[in-house]
Amino acid sequence: MDKLYEGKAKIIYPGSEEGVVRVYFKDDATAFNGQKRAQIAGKGAVNNRISAALFRYLEAHGVPTHFVRELSEREMLVRQVQIVPLEVIVRNRTAGTFSRRYGVEEGRVLPEPLLEFSYKNDALGDPLIYGEAAVALGLVTDEELSRIRELALRVNDLLRDYFAQRGLELVDFKLEFGRLPDGRLVLADEISPDTMRLWEMKTGEKMDKDRFRRDLGGVEEAYQEVLRRVLEAPASA
């Protein structure tokens, strides 16, 4: 079947009916705007299962998403959306590019969750963009920007609690949103160790894509451990 789109980590195929598409999760890993590339065995299957579980959890708590159902180990069915060309980054601690940009140590707790936006444009390197500039450029409306902020902070609250119950701290993460045909915004893309920083609460060990970015080793094992915790009952249950 002809693919509709292929990105760094996923391939989008037509769905079996109008209004839905199939998402296939690849084992490909990239970092630093594609300058570093590798294959991580089993990553696609793990990210598919983690994303599906988290989408179901968020939907159950009132966050609209594009998720419909899992189709196989590596595929899910989602509603077809028009992706808003903004990456939404939510930060709870200083880490990664934020630490480098401002010359601060990693791990500093921020006084409140911080939202950043980047313009999804590979040719420009996905630069940071002010919300007001995104509106001025016609990337979003004022109303959409307000809704995106609201949903992103709600997702942060829900996922911080979710992972804390499983011994993991949600340091930061990236979200993408899409428009349904009627204009409603829904959470789209994926939610996985590829798109978030998760630290072991007891030791501070990195359990995410930073293990690949920084050549720390144990990438497959970290992803599998996150999946194991996502699928188990919370510690407080």
C-alpha positions as protocol buffer text, in pm:
chain_id: "A"
residue {
  index: 1
  type: MET
  ca { x: 0 y: 0 z: 0 }
}
residue {
  index: 2
  type: ASP
  ca { x: 131 y: 344 z: -91 }
}
residue {
  index: 3
  type: LYS
  ca { x: 243 y: 550 z: 204 }
}
residue {
  index: 4
  type: LEU
  ca { x: 107 y: 898 z: 261 }
}
residue {
  index: 5
  type: TYR
  ca { x: 412 y: 1024 z: 449 }
}
residue {
  index: 6
  type: GLU
  ca { x: 735 y: 898 z: 600 }
}
residue {
  index: 7
  type: GLY
  ca { x: 906 y: 1079 z: 885 }
}
residue {
  index: 8
  type: LYS
  ca { x: 1209 y: 1006 z: 1099 }
}
residue {
  index: 9
  type: ALA
  ca { x: 1034 y: 756 z: 1325 }
}
residue {
  index: 10
  type: LYS
  ca { x: 699 y: 671 z: 1163 }
}
residue {
  index: 11
  type: ILE
  ca { x: 529 y: 593 z: 831 }
}
residue {
  index: 12
  type: ILE
  ca { x: 170 y: 698 z: 764 }
}
residue {
  index: 13
  type: TYR
  ca { x: -48 y: 476 z: 544 }
}
residue {
  index: 14
  type: PRO
  ca { x: -408 y: 518 z: 428 }
}
residue {
  index: 15
  type: GLY
  ca { x: -665 y: 367 z: 661 }
}
residue {
  index: 16
  type: SER
  ca { x: -935 y: 117 z: 573 }
}
residue {
  index: 17
  type: GLU
  ca { x: -1202 y: 386 z: 581 }
}
residue {
  index: 18
  type: GLU
  ca { x: -1235 y: 757 z: 528 }
}
residue {
  index: 19
  type: GLY
  ca { x: -1101 y: 983 z: 799 }
}
residue {
  index: 20
  type: VAL
  ca { x: -846 y: 746 z: 952 }
}
residue {
  index: 21
  type: VAL
  ca { x: -483 y: 652 z: 879 }
}
residue {
  index: 22
  type: ARG
  ca { x: -245 y: 380 z: 993 }
}
residue {
  index: 23
  type: VAL
  ca { x: 73 y: 478 z: 1178 }
}
residue {
  index: 24
  type: TYR
  ca { x: 368 y: 238 z: 1157 }
}
residue {
  index: 25
  type: PHE
  ca { x: 644 y: 290 z: 1416 }
}
residue {
  index: 26
  type: LYS
  ca { x: 998 y: 234 z: 1286 }
}
residue {
  index: 27
  type: ASP
  ca { x: 1312 y: 129 z: 1473 }
}
residue {
  index: 28
  type: ASP
  ca { x: 1502 y: 424 z: 1323 }
}
residue {
  index: 29
  type: ALA
  ca { x: 1649 y: 669 z: 1573 }
}
residue {
  index: 30
  type: THR
  ca { x: 1773 y: 1019 z: 1491 }
}
residue {
  index: 31
  type: ALA
  ca { x: 1915 y: 1305 z: 1693 }
}
residue {
  index: 32
  type: PHE
  ca { x: 2051 y: 1656 z: 1638 }
}
residue {
  index: 33
  type: ASN
  ca { x: 1821 y: 1728 z: 1341 }
}
residue {
  index: 34
  type: GLY
  ca { x: 1905 y: 1398 z: 1176 }
}
residue {
  index: 35
  type: GLN
  ca { x: 2283 y: 1430 z: 1203 }
}
residue {
  index: 36
  type: LYS
  ca { x: 2301 y: 1117 z: 1420 }
}
residue {
  index: 37
  type: ARG
  ca { x: 2121 y: 807 z: 1300 }
}
residue {
  index: 38
  type: ALA
  ca { x: 2093 y: 447 z: 1411 }
}
residue {
  index: 39
  type: GLN
  ca { x: 1856 y: 154 z: 1448 }
}
residue {
  index: 40
  type: ILE
  ca { x: 1735 y: 62 z: 1796 }
}
residue {
  index: 41
  type: ALA
  ca { x: 1603 y: -292 z: 1800 }
}
residue {
  index: 42
  type: GLY
  ca { x: 1237 y: -309 z: 1901 }
}
residue {
  index: 43
  type: LYS
  ca { x: 1199 y: 67 z: 1951 }
}
residue {
  index: 44
  type: GLY
  ca { x: 906 y: 97 z: 1713 }
}
residue {
  index: 45
  type: ALA
  ca { x: 703 y: -171 z: 1887 }
}
residue {
  index: 46
  type: VAL
  ca { x: 778 y: -26 z: 2231 }
}
residue {
  index: 47
  type: ASN
  ca { x: 687 y: 329 z: 2128 }
}
residue {
  index: 48
  type: ASN
  ca { x: 364 y: 211 z: 1966 }
}
residue {
  index: 49
  type: ARG
  ca { x: 253 y: 33 z: 2284 }
}
residue {
  index: 50
  type: ILE
  ca { x: 358 y: 317 z: 2516 }
}
residue {
  index: 51
  type: SER
  ca { x: 187 y: 579 z: 2297 }
}
residue {
  index: 52
  type: ALA
  ca { x: -132 y: 374 z: 2278 }
}
residue {
  index: 53
  type: ALA
  ca { x: -143 y: 328 z: 2656 }
}
residue {
  index: 54
  type: LEU
  ca { x: -82 y: 697 z: 2723 }
}
residue {
  index: 55
  type: PHE
  ca { x: -334 y: 812 z: 2462 }
}
residue {
  index: 56
  type: ARG
  ca { x: -596 y: 587 z: 2626 }
}
residue {
  index: 57
  type: TYR
  ca { x: -508 y: 725 z: 2969 }
}
residue {
  index: 58
  type: LEU
  ca { x: -532 y: 1087 z: 2852 }
}
residue {
  index: 59
  type: GLU
  ca { x: -860 y: 1025 z: 2668 }
}
residue {
  index: 60
  type: ALA
  ca { x: -1003 y: 871 z: 2987 }
}
residue {
  index: 61
  type: HIS
  ca { x: -913 y: 1194 z: 3167 }
}
residue {
  index: 62
  type: GLY
  ca { x: -1073 y: 1430 z: 2918 }
}
residue {
  index: 63
  type: VAL
  ca { x: -787 y: 1508 z: 2677 }
}
residue {
  index: 64
  type: PRO
  ca { x: -898 y: 1464 z: 2312 }
}
residue {
  index: 65
  type: THR
  ca { x: -649 y: 1270 z: 2097 }
}
residue {
  index: 66
  type: HIS
  ca { x: -630 y: 1130 z: 1746 }
}
residue {
  index: 67
  type: PHE
  ca { x: -596 y: 773 z: 1877 }
}
residue {
  index: 68
  type: VAL
  ca { x: -852 y: 511 z: 1769 }
}
residue {
  index: 69
  type: ARG
  ca { x: -698 y: 172 z: 1851 }
}
residue {
  index: 70
  type: GLU
  ca { x: -390 y: -46 z: 1821 }
}
residue {
  index: 71
  type: LEU
  ca { x: -374 y: -255 z: 1505 }
}
residue {
  index: 72
  type: SER
  ca { x: -61 y: -463 z: 1565 }
}
residue {
  index: 73
  type: GLU
  ca { x: 262 y: -462 z: 1760 }
}
residue {
  index: 74
  type: ARG
  ca { x: 394 y: -170 z: 1550 }
}
residue {
  index: 75
  type: GLU
  ca { x: 79 y: -3 z: 1416 }
}
residue {
  index: 76
  type: MET
  ca { x: -206 y: 206 z: 1545 }
}
residue {
  index: 77
  type: LEU
  ca { x: -514 y: 351 z: 1380 }
}
residue {
  index: 78
  type: VAL
  ca { x: -563 y: 725 z: 1429 }
}
residue {
  index: 79
  type: ARG
  ca { x: -800 y: 990 z: 1303 }
}
residue {
  index: 80
  type: GLN
  ca { x: -655 y: 1185 z: 1012 }
}
residue {
  index: 81
  type: VAL
  ca { x: -570 y: 1540 z: 1113 }
}
residue {
  index: 82
  type: GLN
  ca { x: -405 y: 1850 z: 974 }
}
residue {
  index: 83
  type: ILE
  ca { x: -97 y: 1887 z: 1190 }
}
residue {
  index: 84
  type: VAL
  ca { x: -48 y: 2230 z: 1344 }
}
residue {
  index: 85
  type: PRO
  ca { x: 310 y: 2330 z: 1246 }
}
residue {
  index: 86
  type: LEU
  ca { x: 417 y: 2391 z: 1606 }
}
residue {
  index: 87
  type: GLU
  ca { x: 605 y: 2168 z: 1844 }
}
residue {
  index: 88
  type: VAL
  ca { x: 492 y: 2235 z: 2200 }
}
residue {
  index: 89
  type: ILE
  ca { x: 762 y: 2174 z: 2461 }
}
residue {
  index: 90
  type: VAL
  ca { x: 665 y: 2149 z: 2827 }
}
residue {
  index: 91
  type: ARG
  ca { x: 950 y: 2171 z: 3080 }
}
residue {
  index: 92
  type: ASN
  ca { x: 942 y: 2085 z: 3451 }
}
residue {
  index: 93
  type: ARG
  ca { x: 1320 y: 2086 z: 3503 }
}
residue {
  index: 94
  type: THR
  ca { x: 1612 y: 2238 z: 3314 }
}
residue {
  index: 95
  type: ALA
  ca { x: 1764 y: 1991 z: 3068 }
}
residue {
  index: 96
  type: GLY
  ca { x: 1889 y: 1947 z: 2713 }
}
residue {
  index: 97
  type: THR
  ca { x: 1880 y: 2245 z: 2480 }
}
residue {
  index: 98
  type: PHE
  ca { x: 1724 y: 2465 z: 2748 }
}
residue {
  index: 99
  type: SER
  ca { x: 2025 y: 2416 z: 2976 }
}
residue {
  index: 100
  type: ARG
  ca { x: 2270 y: 2476 z: 2692 }
}
residue {
  index: 101
  type: ARG
  ca { x: 2085 y: 2782 z: 2562 }
}
residue {
  index: 102
  type: TYR
  ca { x: 2086 y: 2960 z: 2897 }
}
residue {
  index: 103
  type: GLY
  ca { x: 2401 y: 2816 z: 3051 }
}
residue {
  index: 104
  type: VAL
  ca { x: 2233 y: 2651 z: 3347 }
}
residue {
  index: 105
  type: GLU
  ca { x: 2295 y: 2311 z: 3499 }
}
residue {
  index: 106
  type: GLU
  ca { x: 2063 y: 2024 z: 3418 }
}
residue {
  index: 107
  type: GLY
  ca { x: 1806 y: 1924 z: 3674 }
}
residue {
  index: 108
  type: ARG
  ca { x: 1706 y: 2258 z: 3824 }
}
residue {
  index: 109
  type: VAL
  ca { x: 1339 y: 2245 z: 3918 }
}
residue {
  index: 110
  type: LEU
  ca { x: 1145 y: 2523 z: 3746 }
}
residue {
  index: 111
  type: PRO
  ca { x: 908 y: 2724 z: 3968 }
}
residue {
  index: 112
  type: GLU
  ca { x: 620 y: 2628 z: 3741 }
}
residue {
  index: 113
  type: PRO
  ca { x: 586 y: 2432 z: 3415 }
}
residue {
  index: 114
  type: LEU
  ca { x: 731 y: 2626 z: 3122 }
}
residue {
  index: 115
  type: LEU
  ca { x: 584 y: 2614 z: 2771 }
}
residue {
  index: 116
  type: GLU
  ca { x: 796 y: 2675 z: 2462 }
}
residue {
  index: 117
  type: PHE
  ca { x: 702 y: 2657 z: 2095 }
}
residue {
  index: 118
  type: SER
  ca { x: 912 y: 2571 z: 1793 }
}
residue {
  index: 119
  type: TYR
  ca { x: 816 y: 2616 z: 1429 }
}
residue {
  index: 120
  type: LYS
  ca { x: 800 y: 2279 z: 1255 }
}
residue {
  index: 121
  type: ASN
  ca { x: 1023 y: 2354 z: 957 }
}
residue {
  index: 122
  type: ASP
  ca { x: 1313 y: 2120 z: 877 }
}
residue {
  index: 123
  type: ALA
  ca { x: 1480 y: 2369 z: 644 }
}
residue {
  index: 124
  type: LEU
  ca { x: 1501 y: 2623 z: 927 }
}
residue {
  index: 125
  type: GLY
  ca { x: 1595 y: 2368 z: 1193 }
}
residue {
  index: 126
  type: ASP
  ca { x: 1266 y: 2395 z: 1385 }
}
residue {
  index: 127
  type: PRO
  ca { x: 1346 y: 2733 z: 1545 }
}
residue {
  index: 128
  type: LEU
  ca { x: 1188 y: 2859 z: 1865 }
}
residue {
  index: 129
  type: ILE
  ca { x: 894 y: 3090 z: 1803 }
}
residue {
  index: 130
  type: TYR
  ca { x: 684 y: 3318 z: 2022 }
}
residue {
  index: 131
  type: GLY
  ca { x: 316 y: 3232 z: 2041 }
}
residue {
  index: 132
  type: GLU
  ca { x: 231 y: 3579 z: 1914 }
}
residue {
  index: 133
  type: ALA
  ca { x: 459 y: 3527 z: 1613 }
}
residue {
  index: 134
  type: ALA
  ca { x: 289 y: 3195 z: 1537 }
}
residue {
  index: 135
  type: VAL
  ca { x: -44 y: 3377 z: 1532 }
}
residue {
  index: 136
  type: ALA
  ca { x: 96 y: 3661 z: 1320 }
}
residue {
  index: 137
  type: LEU
  ca { x: 229 y: 3409 z: 1066 }
}
residue {
  index: 138
  type: GLY
  ca { x: -108 y: 3234 z: 1045 }
}
residue {
  index: 139
  type: LEU
  ca { x: 19 y: 2907 z: 1193 }
}
residue {
  index: 140
  type: VAL
  ca { x: -254 y: 2915 z: 1460 }
}
residue {
  index: 141
  type: THR
  ca { x: -536 y: 3141 z: 1567 }
}
residue {
  index: 142
  type: ASP
  ca { x: -548 y: 3315 z: 1905 }
}
residue {
  index: 143
  type: GLU
  ca { x: -818 y: 3073 z: 2014 }
}
residue {
  index: 144
  type: GLU
  ca { x: -617 y: 2770 z: 1901 }
}
residue {
  index: 145
  type: LEU
  ca { x: -306 y: 2893 z: 2081 }
}
residue {
  index: 146
  type: SER
  ca { x: -502 y: 2936 z: 2402 }
}
residue {
  index: 147
  type: ARG
  ca { x: -649 y: 2586 z: 2366 }
}
residue {
  index: 148
  type: ILE
  ca { x: -306 y: 2436 z: 2295 }
}
residue {
  index: 149
  type: ARG
  ca { x: -165 y: 2597 z: 2609 }
}
residue {
  index: 150
  type: GLU
  ca { x: -457 y: 2466 z: 2814 }
}
residue {
  index: 151
  type: LEU
  ca { x: -429 y: 2112 z: 2680 }
}
residue {
  index: 152
  type: ALA
  ca { x: -48 y: 2098 z: 2709 }
}
residue {
  index: 153
  type: LEU
  ca { x: -57 y: 2197 z: 3077 }
}
residue {
  index: 154
  type: ARG
  ca { x: -336 y: 1948 z: 3141 }
}
residue {
  index: 155
  type: VAL
  ca { x: -133 y: 1671 z: 2976 }
}
residue {
  index: 156
  type: ASN
  ca { x: 164 y: 1769 z: 3191 }
}
residue {
  index: 157
  type: ASP
  ca { x: -38 y: 1744 z: 3512 }
}
residue {
  index: 158
  type: LEU
  ca { x: -177 y: 1406 z: 3414 }
}
residue {
  index: 159
  type: LEU
  ca { x: 149 y: 1253 z: 3295 }
}
residue {
  index: 160
  type: ARG
  ca { x: 358 y: 1382 z: 3586 }
}
residue {
  index: 161
  type: ASP
  ca { x: 123 y: 1205 z: 3825 }
}
residue {
  index: 162
  type: TYR
  ca { x: 104 y: 895 z: 3605 }
}
residue {
  index: 163
  type: PHE
  ca { x: 481 y: 850 z: 3588 }
}
residue {
  index: 164
  type: ALA
  ca { x: 541 y: 948 z: 3951 }
}
residue {
  index: 165
  type: GLN
  ca { x: 320 y: 655 z: 4052 }
}
residue {
  index: 166
  type: ARG
  ca { x: 559 y: 437 z: 3852 }
}
residue {
  index: 167
  type: GLY
  ca { x: 883 y: 571 z: 3996 }
}
residue {
  index: 168
  type: LEU
  ca { x: 968 y: 802 z: 3705 }
}
residue {
  index: 169
  type: GLU
  ca { x: 993 y: 1181 z: 3685 }
}
residue {
  index: 170
  type: LEU
  ca { x: 866 y: 1361 z: 3378 }
}
residue {
  index: 171
  type: VAL
  ca { x: 1139 y: 1620 z: 3314 }
}
residue {
  index: 172
  type: ASP
  ca { x: 1015 y: 1759 z: 2982 }
}
residue {
  index: 173
  type: PHE
  ca { x: 835 y: 1648 z: 2668 }
}
residue {
  index: 174
  type: LYS
  ca { x: 724 y: 1751 z: 2321 }
}
residue {
  index: 175
  type: LEU
  ca { x: 366 y: 1748 z: 2196 }
}
residue {
  index: 176
  type: GLU
  ca { x: 203 y: 1800 z: 1858 }
}
residue {
  index: 177
  type: PHE
  ca { x: -158 y: 1887 z: 1788 }
}
residue {
  index: 178
  type: GLY
  ca { x: -380 y: 1842 z: 1486 }
}
residue {
  index: 179
  type: ARG
  ca { x: -707 y: 1976 z: 1352 }
}
residue {
  index: 180
  type: LEU
  ca { x: -997 y: 1744 z: 1279 }
}
residue {
  index: 181
  type: PRO
  ca { x: -1211 y: 1827 z: 972 }
}
residue {
  index: 182
  type: ASP
  ca { x: -1451 y: 2022 z: 1196 }
}
residue {
  index: 183
  type: GLY
  ca { x: -1162 y: 2234 z: 1326 }
}
residue {
  index: 184
  type: ARG
  ca { x: -1137 y: 2081 z: 1673 }
}
residue {
  index: 185
  type: LEU
  ca { x: -786 y: 2041 z: 1812 }
}
residue {
  index: 186
  type: VAL
  ca { x: -667 y: 1700 z: 1930 }
}
residue {
  index: 187
  type: LEU
  ca { x: -339 y: 1567 z: 2062 }
}
residue {
  index: 188
  type: ALA
  ca { x: -155 y: 1388 z: 1781 }
}
residue {
  index: 189
  type: ASP
  ca { x: 181 y: 1233 z: 1685 }
}
residue {
  index: 190
  type: GLU
  ca { x: 316 y: 1009 z: 1967 }
}
residue {
  index: 191
  type: ILE
  ca { x: 404 y: 1013 z: 2338 }
}
residue {
  index: 192
  type: SER
  ca { x: 705 y: 794 z: 2408 }
}
residue {
  index: 193
  type: PRO
  ca { x: 1065 y: 795 z: 2536 }
}
residue {
  index: 194
  type: ASP
  ca { x: 1151 y: 943 z: 2195 }
}
residue {
  index: 195
  type: THR
  ca { x: 954 y: 1259 z: 2275 }
}
residue {
  index: 196
  type: MET
  ca { x: 1005 y: 1303 z: 2650 }
}
residue {
  index: 197
  type: ARG
  ca { x: 1271 y: 1298 z: 2919 }
}
residue {
  index: 198
  type: LEU
  ca { x: 1204 y: 1050 z: 3198 }
}
residue {
  index: 199
  type: TRP
  ca { x: 1439 y: 1016 z: 3494 }
}
residue {
  index: 200
  type: GLU
  ca { x: 1443 y: 740 z: 3751 }
}
residue {
  index: 201
  type: MET
  ca { x: 1314 y: 910 z: 4066 }
}
residue {
  index: 202
  type: LYS
  ca { x: 1550 y: 733 z: 4306 }
}
residue {
  index: 203
  type: THR
  ca { x: 1874 y: 757 z: 4106 }
}
residue {
  index: 204
  type: GLY
  ca { x: 1822 y: 1022 z: 3837 }
}
residue {
  index: 205
  type: GLU
  ca { x: 1910 y: 765 z: 3570 }
}
residue {
  index: 206
  type: LYS
  ca { x: 1796 y: 868 z: 3222 }
}
residue {
  index: 207
  type: MET
  ca { x: 1528 y: 639 z: 3078 }
}
residue {
  index: 208
  type: ASP
  ca { x: 1471 y: 803 z: 2740 }
}
residue {
  index: 209
  type: LYS
  ca { x: 1625 y: 904 z: 2408 }
}
residue {
  index: 210
  type: ASP
  ca { x: 1910 y: 1086 z: 2584 }
}
residue {
  index: 211
  type: ARG
  ca { x: 2068 y: 743 z: 2624 }
}
residue {
  index: 212
  type: PHE
  ca { x: 2101 y: 741 z: 2243 }
}
residue {
  index: 213
  type: ARG
  ca { x: 2188 y: 1110 z: 2205 }
}
residue {
  index: 214
  type: ARG
  ca { x: 2466 y: 1091 z: 2461 }
}
residue {
  index: 215
  type: ASP
  ca { x: 2596 y: 741 z: 2386 }
}
residue {
  index: 216
  type: LEU
  ca { x: 2509 y: 617 z: 2734 }
}
residue {
  index: 217
  type: GLY
  ca { x: 2423 y: 266 z: 2615 }
}
residue {
  index: 218
  type: GLY
  ca { x: 2135 y: 54 z: 2733 }
}
residue {
  index: 219
  type: VAL
  ca { x: 1884 y: 228 z: 2508 }
}
residue {
  index: 220
  type: GLU
  ca { x: 1675 y: -83 z: 2435 }
}
residue {
  index: 221
  type: GLU
  ca { x: 1673 y: -182 z: 2802 }
}
residue {
  index: 222
  type: ALA
  ca { x: 1560 y: 165 z: 2916 }
}
residue {
  index: 223
  type: TYR
  ca { x: 1274 y: 175 z: 2664 }
}
residue {
  index: 224
  type: GLN
  ca { x: 1163 y: -175 z: 2762 }
}
residue {
  index: 225
  type: GLU
  ca { x: 1168 y: -78 z: 3131 }
}
residue {
  index: 226
  type: VAL
  ca { x: 951 y: 227 z: 3062 }
}
residue {
  index: 227
  type: LEU
  ca { x: 705 y: 3 z: 2876 }
}
residue {
  index: 228
  type: ARG
  ca { x: 702 y: -244 z: 3164 }
}
residue {
  index: 229
  type: ARG
  ca { x: 614 y: 32 z: 3409 }
}
residue {
  index: 230
  type: VAL
  ca { x: 353 y: 184 z: 3181 }
}
residue {
  index: 231
  type: LEU
  ca { x: 176 y: -151 z: 3154 }
}
residue {
  index: 232
  type: GLU
  ca { x: 189 y: -234 z: 3525 }
}
residue {
  index: 233
  type: ALA
  ca { x: -51 y: -107 z: 3789 }
}
residue {
  index: 234
  type: PRO
  ca { x: 66 y: 210 z: 3963 }
}
residue {
  index: 235
  type: ALA
  ca { x: 256 y: 166 z: 4288 }
}
residue {
  index: 236
  type: SER
  ca { x: -18 y: 344 z: 4482 }
}
residue {
  index: 237
  type: ALA
  ca { x: -297 y: 125 z: 4346 }
}
